[in-house]
Amino acid sequence: MAEHAMESKLRPAVELYTVAICVASVVLCLYSPWAVALSPEIGRVAALAYTLFGLIRLRQAWEVLRYRRNIRRLPRYELTSRQIPVSRKRLFMGRGFLWTRLHTQRLVEAQDPAVAHYIDQPPRYRMARGLERRLEHAPFPLSTLARVTAWDSAFNPLRPLPPVGGSPLLHGVEPDETEVGLPLGERVGHTLVLGTTRVGKTRLAEVYIAQDIHRIEHEVVIVFDPKGDADLLKRMYVEAKRAGREKEFYVFHLGWPEISARYNAVGRFGRISEVASRSRTRSQHPNHRKEHDMTTRTLVDDPGIDVADHSDQNEYLTRREAAALCRVPLSTFDSLRRQNRFPFPDAHMGKHMLWRASTVAAFLEAGGTRGVG
């Protein structure tokens, strides 16, 4: 029959009784070996054996006590933005552990009403919080007492819990947490973070975003924040400034026009060919990256700038627009095209033929429509 590992750490640390007996036995074997009919030499050997056994039981008792304390109050874990490790291979996610069946057993046990006194805060903790509420507006001598009980220090036995929300049980079932990372190659998939309000979802996003901003490759970071968290916005700007990328930082928010980047989406794009002409011209340019950066800055810096004014010669025209420029009916234009008397299209967008404005201008300068009735 297979063996199943069962444990129960929400209990009294009974191992301490064994430790106390071992301590008494060591003292007896060292100082009064004759009381147990032992010679001094055998007494020292027995004292060493009791010492080793007592240390083993002490370690077991410490594990129980540490587990009980950890499941009631998690150890403090703080990390400044400068301490966040930035790796070219892994994404630092924080501290955690691999969930196993043992942790499921511990979680079920922690929800048993019989062990609630190990999970819930002790009465003195609740009394201290109630005292702070009653003494909130008390005069000087009494108000000092409330500040002492609310002192956030390890030396304060009535120290309040950190205001992070959530339940400590999910992390408390494993006292030995380690740093958790995700290979950057795995980020091509989706990541789902679940949690109620004020449990740290946005703060976790800050950890990820800070690493992406500081990564040596200077990755492009795009953040969509529907709720408009001001702390997240400030954190992104601070990290961009620390990384020397503040000039690459743009904010687009209709509610904050004074700091938002601006883009005129309906400026002069009145014809279907205009967007295609700009895309094709930019992709064919040898300095594609430089022109892309310049165009981006133009779009976001000034909504009044018309990009079309800088690319008139490379603007593409449809059949109807080319016929209008040649001052001939569309049917005549199509007849000229079928007779190969009009230049071939410079580009195609789907089934639509497009000509550069410069191509049509050269055709007209050469007298291409003379004699056309």
BELVENSUL-V798835 format. One record per residue. RES is the residue in one small letter. PHI is phi as a letter, one per 20 degrees, with the letter a starting at -180 (NA if undefined). OMEGA is omega in whole degrees, -180 to 180 (* if undefined). D_FIRST is the distance of its C-alpha to the first C-alpha in Angstrom with 1 decimal. Layout:
res:RES phi:PHI omega:OMEGA d_first:D_FIRST
res:RES phi:PHI omega:OMEGA d_first:D_FIRST
This chain:
res:m phi:NA omega:-176 d_first:0.0
res:a phi:f omega:179 d_first:3.8
res:e phi:e omega:179 d_first:6.5
res:h phi:d omega:-180 d_first:9.5
res:a phi:f omega:178 d_first:12.9
res:m phi:c omega:179 d_first:15.0
res:e phi:b omega:177 d_first:18.6
res:s phi:b omega:-179 d_first:21.8
res:k phi:d omega:175 d_first:25.0
res:l phi:e omega:-175 d_first:27.4
res:r phi:b omega:174 d_first:27.9
res:p phi:f omega:179 d_first:30.4
res:a phi:e omega:-176 d_first:30.1
res:v phi:f omega:178 d_first:29.3
res:e phi:f omega:180 d_first:29.0
res:l phi:f omega:175 d_first:32.8
res:y phi:f omega:178 d_first:33.1
res:t phi:f omega:179 d_first:31.4
res:v phi:f omega:179 d_first:33.8
res:a phi:f omega:178 d_first:36.8
res:i phi:f omega:179 d_first:35.8
res:c phi:f omega:179 d_first:35.5
res:v phi:f omega:178 d_first:38.9
res:a phi:f omega:-180 d_first:40.5
res:s phi:f omega:178 d_first:39.0
res:v phi:f omega:179 d_first:40.4
res:v phi:f omega:-179 d_first:43.8
res:l phi:f omega:-178 d_first:43.8
res:c phi:f omega:-178 d_first:42.9
res:l phi:e omega:-173 d_first:45.5
res:y phi:d omega:179 d_first:48.4
res:s phi:b omega:-179 d_first:47.9
res:p phi:f omega:-180 d_first:45.8
res:w phi:f omega:-179 d_first:47.9
res:a phi:f omega:178 d_first:46.6
res:v phi:d omega:175 d_first:43.2
res:a phi:m omega:178 d_first:44.8
res:l phi:c omega:173 d_first:44.1
res:s phi:f omega:180 d_first:46.6
res:p phi:g omega:-179 d_first:47.4
res:e phi:f omega:179 d_first:45.6
res:i phi:f omega:179 d_first:42.4
res:g phi:f omega:179 d_first:42.8
res:r phi:f omega:177 d_first:42.9
res:v phi:f omega:179 d_first:39.7
res:a phi:f omega:178 d_first:37.9
res:a phi:f omega:178 d_first:39.3
res:l phi:f omega:179 d_first:37.9
res:a phi:f omega:178 d_first:34.4
res:y phi:f omega:179 d_first:34.7
res:t phi:f omega:179 d_first:36.0
res:l phi:f omega:180 d_first:33.1
res:f phi:f omega:178 d_first:30.5
res:g phi:f omega:178 d_first:32.7
res:l phi:f omega:178 d_first:32.8
res:i phi:f omega:180 d_first:29.0
res:r phi:f omega:177 d_first:28.9
res:l phi:f omega:177 d_first:31.9
res:r phi:f omega:177 d_first:30.3
res:q phi:f omega:178 d_first:27.3
res:a phi:f omega:179 d_first:29.8
res:w phi:f omega:178 d_first:31.8
res:e phi:f omega:179 d_first:28.9
res:v phi:f omega:-179 d_first:28.5
res:l phi:f omega:180 d_first:32.3
res:r phi:f omega:179 d_first:32.7
res:y phi:f omega:179 d_first:30.1
res:r phi:f omega:179 d_first:31.8
res:r phi:f omega:-177 d_first:35.2
res:n phi:f omega:-177 d_first:34.2
res:i phi:f omega:177 d_first:32.8
res:r phi:e omega:180 d_first:36.0
res:r phi:b omega:-180 d_first:38.5
res:l phi:f omega:176 d_first:37.7
res:p phi:f omega:-178 d_first:39.4
res:r phi:f omega:178 d_first:42.8
res:y phi:c omega:-179 d_first:42.8
res:e phi:c omega:-178 d_first:46.3
res:l phi:b omega:175 d_first:47.5
res:t phi:e omega:-179 d_first:51.1
res:s phi:f omega:179 d_first:52.1
res:r phi:f omega:-180 d_first:53.3
res:q phi:e omega:179 d_first:49.9
res:i phi:f omega:-179 d_first:48.1
res:p phi:f omega:179 d_first:47.1
res:v phi:d omega:-177 d_first:48.7
res:s phi:c omega:177 d_first:47.1
res:r phi:e omega:-177 d_first:48.3
res:k phi:c omega:-174 d_first:44.8
res:r phi:c omega:176 d_first:42.6
res:l phi:d omega:179 d_first:43.1
res:f phi:f omega:-176 d_first:42.3
res:m phi:d omega:-178 d_first:40.4
res:g phi:p omega:179 d_first:39.9
res:r phi:d omega:-179 d_first:36.9
res:g phi:a omega:-177 d_first:33.4
res:f phi:b omega:177 d_first:29.8
res:l phi:e omega:-177 d_first:27.1
res:w phi:f omega:180 d_first:25.3
res:t phi:c omega:178 d_first:21.5
res:r phi:f omega:178 d_first:18.8
res:l phi:f omega:179 d_first:19.3
res:h phi:f omega:175 d_first:22.9
res:t phi:f omega:177 d_first:22.3
res:q phi:f omega:180 d_first:20.3
res:r phi:f omega:-179 d_first:23.2
res:l phi:f omega:178 d_first:25.8
res:v phi:f omega:179 d_first:24.3
res:e phi:f omega:-178 d_first:24.3
res:a phi:f omega:180 d_first:27.9
res:q phi:e omega:177 d_first:29.1
res:d phi:f omega:179 d_first:28.1
res:p phi:g omega:-178 d_first:31.4
res:a phi:f omega:-179 d_first:30.1
res:v phi:d omega:-177 d_first:30.2
res:a phi:f omega:-179 d_first:33.4
res:h phi:f omega:174 d_first:35.4
res:y phi:e omega:-176 d_first:33.5
res:i phi:e omega:-177 d_first:34.2
res:d phi:f omega:177 d_first:37.8
res:q phi:f omega:-178 d_first:40.8
res:p phi:f omega:-179 d_first:42.0
res:p phi:g omega:-179 d_first:45.2
res:r phi:f omega:178 d_first:47.4
res:y phi:f omega:180 d_first:46.6
res:r phi:f omega:177 d_first:47.6
res:m phi:f omega:180 d_first:50.7
res:a phi:f omega:179 d_first:51.7
res:r phi:f omega:177 d_first:51.5
res:g phi:f omega:178 d_first:53.5
res:l phi:f omega:179 d_first:56.1
res:e phi:f omega:179 d_first:56.6
res:r phi:f omega:-179 d_first:57.3
res:r phi:f omega:-177 d_first:59.8
res:l phi:e omega:-176 d_first:61.5
res:e phi:f omega:-178 d_first:61.8
res:h phi:d omega:-179 d_first:65.6
res:a phi:f omega:177 d_first:66.3
res:p phi:f omega:-167 d_first:69.2
res:f phi:g omega:-172 d_first:68.9
res:p phi:f omega:-177 d_first:67.4
res:l phi:f omega:179 d_first:64.6
res:s phi:f omega:177 d_first:63.8
res:t phi:f omega:178 d_first:63.0
res:l phi:f omega:178 d_first:60.2
res:a phi:f omega:178 d_first:58.6
res:r phi:f omega:179 d_first:58.8
res:v phi:f omega:180 d_first:57.2
res:t phi:f omega:179 d_first:54.1
res:a phi:e omega:-179 d_first:53.8
res:w phi:f omega:-178 d_first:54.2
res:d phi:e omega:-178 d_first:51.6
res:s phi:b omega:179 d_first:50.7
res:a phi:f omega:179 d_first:47.7
res:f phi:e omega:180 d_first:50.0
res:n phi:e omega:180 d_first:50.2
res:p phi:f omega:179 d_first:47.5
res:l phi:d omega:-177 d_first:48.5
res:r phi:g omega:180 d_first:48.3
res:p phi:f omega:178 d_first:47.9
res:l phi:f omega:178 d_first:45.2
res:p phi:f omega:-177 d_first:46.3
res:p phi:e omega:-179 d_first:47.6
res:v phi:d omega:180 d_first:45.2
res:g phi:m omega:179 d_first:43.6
res:g phi:m omega:180 d_first:40.1
res:s phi:d omega:179 d_first:37.0
res:p phi:f omega:-176 d_first:35.7
res:l phi:f omega:-174 d_first:32.2
res:l phi:f omega:176 d_first:31.5
res:h phi:e omega:-177 d_first:32.4
res:g phi:f omega:-179 d_first:31.7
res:v phi:f omega:177 d_first:27.9
res:e phi:c omega:-179 d_first:28.3
res:p phi:f omega:-174 d_first:30.8
res:d phi:d omega:178 d_first:30.8
res:e phi:e omega:179 d_first:32.5
res:t phi:c omega:178 d_first:34.2
res:e phi:f omega:-177 d_first:37.0
res:v phi:d omega:179 d_first:36.1
res:g phi:c omega:179 d_first:38.2
res:l phi:c omega:177 d_first:38.6
res:p phi:g omega:-177 d_first:40.1
res:l phi:f omega:178 d_first:43.6
res:g phi:f omega:180 d_first:42.9
res:e phi:e omega:-177 d_first:40.3
res:r phi:f omega:176 d_first:43.0
res:v phi:f omega:176 d_first:44.4
res:g phi:e omega:-179 d_first:41.9
res:h phi:e omega:177 d_first:42.0
res:t phi:c omega:-179 d_first:40.6
res:l phi:d omega:179 d_first:40.0
res:v phi:d omega:-178 d_first:40.2
res:l phi:d omega:178 d_first:39.4
res:g phi:r omega:177 d_first:40.5
res:t phi:f omega:-178 d_first:42.9
res:t phi:f omega:174 d_first:46.2
res:r phi:m omega:173 d_first:46.7
res:v phi:d omega:173 d_first:43.2
res:g phi:o omega:180 d_first:44.6
res:k phi:f omega:179 d_first:44.6
res:t phi:f omega:178 d_first:48.2
res:r phi:f omega:175 d_first:47.6
res:l phi:f omega:177 d_first:44.8
res:a phi:f omega:178 d_first:47.3
res:e phi:f omega:179 d_first:49.8
res:v phi:f omega:179 d_first:47.4
res:y phi:f omega:-176 d_first:47.0
res:i phi:f omega:179 d_first:50.8
res:a phi:f omega:179 d_first:51.9
res:q phi:f omega:180 d_first:50.0
res:d phi:f omega:180 d_first:51.4
res:i phi:f omega:-175 d_first:54.9
res:h phi:e omega:-177 d_first:54.7
res:r phi:f omega:-171 d_first:53.1
res:i phi:g omega:-177 d_first:55.5
res:e phi:f omega:-178 d_first:55.9
res:h phi:l omega:-179 d_first:57.4
res:e phi:f omega:175 d_first:55.4
res:v phi:f omega:-177 d_first:57.0
res:v phi:d omega:178 d_first:55.3
res:i phi:d omega:-176 d_first:55.9
res:v phi:c omega:173 d_first:54.6
res:f phi:d omega:-179 d_first:54.9
res:d phi:c omega:-176 d_first:54.7
res:p phi:f omega:-176 d_first:55.6
res:k phi:e omega:176 d_first:55.7
res:g phi:m omega:-180 d_first:57.9
res:d phi:f omega:-177 d_first:56.3
res:a phi:f omega:179 d_first:59.1
res:d phi:f omega:177 d_first:56.8
res:l phi:f omega:178 d_first:55.1
res:l phi:f omega:179 d_first:58.6
res:k phi:f omega:180 d_first:59.7
res:r phi:f omega:180 d_first:56.6
res:m phi:f omega:-180 d_first:57.2
res:y phi:f omega:180 d_first:60.8
res:v phi:f omega:-179 d_first:60.2
res:e phi:f omega:177 d_first:57.7
res:a phi:f omega:179 d_first:60.1
res:k phi:f omega:178 d_first:62.9
res:r phi:f omega:180 d_first:60.8
res:a phi:e omega:-179 d_first:60.0
res:g phi:m omega:-177 d_first:63.7
res:r phi:d omega:-177 d_first:63.1
res:e phi:f omega:178 d_first:65.0
res:k phi:f omega:177 d_first:67.5
res:e phi:e omega:-175 d_first:64.8
res:f phi:e omega:179 d_first:63.5
res:y phi:c omega:177 d_first:64.6
res:v phi:c omega:175 d_first:63.9
res:f phi:c omega:-177 d_first:64.5
res:h phi:b omega:-179 d_first:64.6
res:l phi:f omega:-180 d_first:67.1
res:g phi:e omega:-180 d_first:66.9
res:w phi:c omega:-176 d_first:68.0
res:p phi:f omega:-178 d_first:71.0
res:e phi:f omega:179 d_first:72.3
res:i phi:d omega:-175 d_first:69.4
res:s phi:f omega:169 d_first:68.2
res:a phi:f omega:-174 d_first:69.0
res:r phi:c omega:-180 d_first:71.2
res:y phi:b omega:179 d_first:71.2
res:n phi:e omega:-174 d_first:73.8
res:a phi:f omega:-176 d_first:71.8
res:v phi:c omega:-174 d_first:75.0
res:g phi:g omega:-179 d_first:77.6
res:r phi:c omega:-177 d_first:79.4
res:f phi:e omega:-178 d_first:76.8
res:g phi:e omega:-179 d_first:78.9
res:r phi:c omega:-177 d_first:78.5
res:i phi:f omega:-177 d_first:75.4
res:s phi:f omega:-173 d_first:76.6
res:e phi:f omega:179 d_first:76.6
res:v phi:f omega:180 d_first:72.9
res:a phi:f omega:-179 d_first:72.6
res:s phi:f omega:-180 d_first:75.5
res:r phi:f omega:-180 d_first:74.0
res:s phi:f omega:-178 d_first:70.6
res:r phi:f omega:180 d_first:72.2
res:t phi:f omega:-177 d_first:74.7
res:r phi:f omega:-177 d_first:72.1
res:s phi:f omega:-180 d_first:69.7
res:q phi:e omega:-177 d_first:72.6
res:h phi:f omega:180 d_first:73.9
res:p phi:f omega:178 d_first:73.3
res:n phi:d omega:-174 d_first:72.6
res:h phi:g omega:-176 d_first:70.0
res:r phi:f omega:-179 d_first:67.9
res:k phi:f omega:-179 d_first:71.0
res:e phi:f omega:178 d_first:72.5
res:h phi:f omega:179 d_first:69.3
res:d phi:f omega:-179 d_first:69.2
res:m phi:f omega:179 d_first:72.9
res:t phi:f omega:-180 d_first:72.5
res:t phi:f omega:-179 d_first:69.5
res:r phi:f omega:180 d_first:71.5
res:t phi:f omega:-177 d_first:74.5
res:l phi:f omega:-174 d_first:72.5
res:v phi:e omega:-174 d_first:70.9
res:d phi:e omega:-173 d_first:73.8
res:d phi:b omega:-180 d_first:76.6
res:p phi:f omega:-177 d_first:76.4
res:g phi:e omega:-178 d_first:80.1
res:i phi:f omega:179 d_first:79.9
res:d phi:d omega:-177 d_first:80.3
res:v phi:f omega:-178 d_first:78.4
res:a phi:f omega:-178 d_first:80.4
res:d phi:f omega:-176 d_first:83.5
res:h phi:e omega:-175 d_first:82.1
res:s phi:b omega:-177 d_first:81.4
res:d phi:f omega:-176 d_first:84.2
res:q phi:f omega:-179 d_first:84.9
res:n phi:d omega:-179 d_first:81.3
res:e phi:f omega:-179 d_first:81.0
res:y phi:e omega:-178 d_first:80.0
res:l phi:c omega:175 d_first:82.0
res:t phi:e omega:179 d_first:81.1
res:r phi:g omega:-177 d_first:83.5
res:r phi:f omega:-180 d_first:85.2
res:e phi:f omega:178 d_first:85.6
res:a phi:f omega:178 d_first:87.0
res:a phi:f omega:178 d_first:89.4
res:a phi:f omega:178 d_first:90.6
res:l phi:f omega:178 d_first:91.1
res:c phi:e omega:179 d_first:93.2
res:r phi:l omega:176 d_first:95.1
res:v phi:c omega:177 d_first:94.7
res:p phi:f omega:-179 d_first:93.1
res:l phi:f omega:179 d_first:89.5
res:s phi:f omega:177 d_first:90.6
res:t phi:f omega:178 d_first:93.1
res:f phi:f omega:179 d_first:90.4
res:d phi:f omega:178 d_first:88.1
res:s phi:f omega:177 d_first:91.1
res:l phi:f omega:-178 d_first:91.7
res:r phi:f omega:180 d_first:88.0
res:r phi:f omega:179 d_first:88.0
res:q phi:e omega:-180 d_first:91.2
res:n phi:l omega:176 d_first:89.6
res:r phi:e omega:178 d_first:92.3
res:f phi:c omega:-177 d_first:89.8
res:p phi:g omega:177 d_first:87.3
res:f phi:f omega:-179 d_first:83.8
res:p phi:f omega:176 d_first:81.0
res:d phi:e omega:-179 d_first:79.6
res:a phi:a omega:176 d_first:76.2
res:h phi:c omega:172 d_first:74.2
res:m phi:c omega:-171 d_first:72.0
res:g phi:m omega:178 d_first:70.3
res:k phi:e omega:-179 d_first:73.2
res:h phi:e omega:176 d_first:75.7
res:m phi:e omega:-177 d_first:78.2
res:l phi:c omega:176 d_first:79.1
res:w phi:c omega:173 d_first:82.0
res:r phi:f omega:176 d_first:82.7
res:a phi:f omega:179 d_first:85.6
res:s phi:f omega:179 d_first:87.1
res:t phi:f omega:179 d_first:87.0
res:v phi:f omega:179 d_first:88.9
res:a phi:f omega:178 d_first:91.4
res:a phi:f omega:178 d_first:92.1
res:f phi:f omega:-180 d_first:92.7
res:l phi:f omega:179 d_first:95.1
res:e phi:f omega:180 d_first:97.0
res:a phi:e omega:179 d_first:97.5
res:g phi:m omega:-174 d_first:99.2
res:g phi:f omega:-178 d_first:96.5
res:t phi:d omega:178 d_first:97.5
res:r phi:f omega:179 d_first:101.3
res:g phi:n omega:179 d_first:102.8
res:v phi:e omega:-179 d_first:100.0
res:g phi:e omega:* d_first:101.4
